[in-house]
Amino acid sequence: MSIVIDHVGIPAADPWASARFLREALASGEITPEGPAGEMASLSVGDGALTYFGLAAHESHHVAFRVSGPVLAGAIGRLRQRGMPFGNDPADPANGRADDPLGGNARIYFHDPSGHCSSSSPRLGPELR
């Protein structure tokens, strides 16, 4: 592949809270400071990163992840345990339902503290089993 996304910048009222939330939900990634004064929080995701920077979002953003079945099942369990809203319907992302987390069509939606919607679905390719 000749092009790889290094990072994507996402506005957040509290960059560190948004990065921690996603790291906790997915139980993956390291958070490192970025920017001249370390004011941005960069969460490693696969070979790239989501870099949250301080700016109240005027509209929500949607970030979709392909994860292994066990990572999705773990995220569902952690969201339930912490009472964080999630669901399997983009029109009602807080319906609390999830398809079989190890099935091929499972998908969940959840919101971070800045209101951005993330979705996770399993990819059963050899790199994510």
C-alpha positions as CSV (number, residue, x, y, z in Angstrom):
1,M,0.0,0.0,0.0
2,S,1.5,3.4,-1.0
3,I,-0.7,5.5,1.3
4,V,-1.4,5.0,5.0
5,I,-3.4,7.4,7.3
6,D,-1.1,8.5,10.1
7,H,-3.6,10.3,12.2
8,V,-7.0,12.0,12.1
9,G,-7.7,15.1,14.2
10,I,-11.0,15.2,16.1
11,P,-12.2,18.3,18.0
12,A,-13.1,17.7,21.7
13,A,-14.0,19.9,24.6
14,D,-11.8,17.7,26.7
15,P,-9.3,15.9,24.5
16,W,-7.9,13.7,27.2
17,A,-11.3,12.6,28.4
18,S,-12.4,11.6,24.9
19,A,-9.1,9.7,24.3
20,R,-9.4,7.9,27.7
21,F,-13.0,7.0,27.0
22,L,-12.2,5.3,23.7
23,R,-9.2,3.6,25.1
24,E,-11.2,2.2,28.0
25,A,-14.1,1.1,25.7
26,L,-11.8,-0.7,23.3
27,A,-9.2,-1.7,25.9
28,S,-6.5,-0.9,23.4
29,G,-4.1,1.9,22.5
30,E,-1.7,4.2,24.1
31,I,-2.4,7.9,24.8
32,T,0.5,10.3,24.2
33,P,0.6,14.1,24.3
34,E,0.9,15.9,21.0
35,G,1.3,19.6,20.0
36,P,3.7,22.3,21.1
37,A,2.5,22.2,24.7
38,G,1.2,18.6,24.8
39,E,-2.3,20.0,24.7
40,M,-3.6,17.3,22.3
41,A,-4.2,13.7,23.2
42,S,-3.3,11.2,20.6
43,L,-4.7,7.6,20.9
44,S,-2.9,5.0,18.9
45,V,-5.3,2.9,16.9
46,G,-3.9,0.1,14.7
47,D,-1.1,1.7,12.7
48,G,-2.5,5.2,13.0
49,A,-3.9,7.5,15.7
50,L,-6.9,9.6,16.6
51,T,-5.6,13.0,17.8
52,Y,-8.1,14.9,19.9
53,F,-7.6,18.6,20.1
54,G,-9.2,21.2,22.3
55,L,-12.2,22.7,20.5
56,A,-15.8,22.3,21.3
57,A,-17.3,20.3,18.5
58,H,-20.1,22.1,16.6
59,E,-21.3,18.8,15.2
60,S,-20.6,15.2,16.0
61,H,-18.2,13.1,14.0
62,H,-18.5,9.4,13.3
63,V,-15.4,7.1,13.6
64,A,-15.8,3.5,12.6
65,F,-13.5,0.7,13.7
66,R,-13.1,-2.9,12.5
67,V,-12.1,-5.0,15.5
68,S,-11.8,-8.7,16.3
69,G,-14.9,-10.5,17.8
70,P,-13.3,-10.7,21.2
71,V,-12.4,-7.0,21.2
72,L,-16.0,-6.2,20.3
73,A,-17.4,-8.5,23.0
74,G,-15.0,-6.9,25.6
75,A,-16.1,-3.4,24.6
76,I,-19.8,-4.4,25.0
77,G,-19.1,-5.8,28.4
78,R,-17.1,-2.7,29.5
79,L,-19.8,-0.3,28.2
80,R,-22.5,-2.3,30.1
81,Q,-20.5,-2.6,33.3
82,R,-19.9,1.2,33.4
83,G,-23.5,2.0,32.5
84,M,-22.4,3.8,29.3
85,P,-25.1,3.9,26.6
86,F,-24.5,1.9,23.4
87,G,-26.7,0.1,20.9
88,N,-26.9,-1.6,17.6
89,D,-29.1,1.0,15.8
90,P,-27.5,4.2,14.4
91,A,-30.9,5.9,14.8
92,D,-31.1,4.9,18.5
93,P,-27.4,4.4,19.5
94,A,-28.4,4.0,23.2
95,N,-30.9,1.2,22.8
96,G,-28.7,-1.1,24.9
97,R,-28.9,-3.9,22.3
98,A,-26.1,-5.7,20.5
99,D,-26.1,-8.4,18.0
100,D,-24.1,-11.6,18.7
101,P,-20.7,-10.0,19.3
102,L,-18.9,-12.9,17.6
103,G,-21.2,-12.9,14.6
104,G,-20.4,-11.4,11.3
105,N,-23.0,-8.7,11.3
106,A,-22.6,-7.3,14.9
107,R,-22.1,-3.6,15.2
108,I,-22.4,-1.3,18.2
109,Y,-22.6,2.5,18.3
110,F,-21.5,4.6,21.3
111,H,-20.8,8.3,22.1
112,D,-17.7,9.8,23.7
113,P,-17.8,12.7,26.2
114,S,-17.7,15.2,23.3
115,G,-20.7,13.6,21.5
116,H,-18.8,11.9,18.7
117,C,-20.3,8.6,17.6
118,S,-18.0,5.6,17.3
119,S,-19.0,2.3,15.8
120,S,-17.3,-1.0,16.1
121,S,-17.9,-4.1,14.0
122,P,-15.9,-7.4,13.8
123,R,-13.7,-8.2,11.0
124,L,-12.9,-11.9,10.9
125,G,-9.9,-11.7,8.6
126,P,-6.7,-13.4,9.7
127,E,-5.1,-10.1,10.9
128,L,-7.8,-9.6,13.6
129,R,-8.6,-13.1,14.8
